[in-house]
Amino acid sequence: MGRHPMGRVPVLEDDEGPVFESGAICLYLADTYPQSRLLPPAGTHERGLVYQWSFFAYTELQARAVQIRLAGSPEAAEAPAKALQEAVDAVDRAIKGKDFLVADMFSVADLLVGTALSMARRLGAVELPAKARRYLDTLESRPAKQRADARNPPPAPTA
């Protein structure tokens, strides 16, 4: 087996071998570098919430945006569009009165949910409600995000 069993990226390789899949890499790095404070302490409810939102980013947000993009017709896009809007509304409710999803701290959950929301918005898959739009704009204005984008700009919007 190579670095990724399907020959894809991203892959992170350390002294013990490869780790693949974006979410797994983010969680692994947050565990490896606890000083980053990207994860609440292990075994806490807040840690479980980070896992919850991290998986939600892929299964409910990103997957639906991709389904819409690949639908081929407005009719075929209806069900994933409805599911995506429900997922975005869940994020919108979760951040009510807060800057971040979990424990009032920026975490892996915000990184992954923010990335999925950004992709959905860039693809034109969803109109973000006001709180979700503010949340995403706040995440995208973080200095670390700005530095990352300067090194590797996000793809341009597509039609």
C-alpha positions, 0 to 999 in steps of 0.5 A: 500500500502506498501513502494513500490506498487510492493514490489521493491527497492529502496525506501527512507522513510522519515517522510512523507512516502516512495518515490520510483524509483531511479531517483525520489529519486535522484531528491527528495534528491537534492531538500531536500538538496540544499547545495549539489548543485546537481540541478540548481535553480528551474525555470531555463532552466538549471533545465529543462536540468537536468530533460531532461537528468535524464529522458533520462538516463532511457528511452533512455540509460538504457531501451535500454541496458536492451532490448539488454540484454533480446533480446535472439538473435542478430537479436532481439537486432539490433533495441535496439542496434541501438537506444542505440548507437544513445542515446550514441552518443547524450550524446557524442555530449552534452558533447563536450568541457564540463566535465558535461551535464548541466551548467558545474557542476556535477548534478543529470543528470550526476549521472543518465546518468553516472549510465546508461552508466556504466550499458550499458558498463558493460553489453557489450551493447555498445562501448562508443565513446572517449568523452563519455568514458572519461566522464564516467571515470571522473564520476567514478573516483569522490571521492564520487563514489569511496566511494559509490563503496567501500560500495556497489561494482557494479556487475561484468561484465556479459557474 
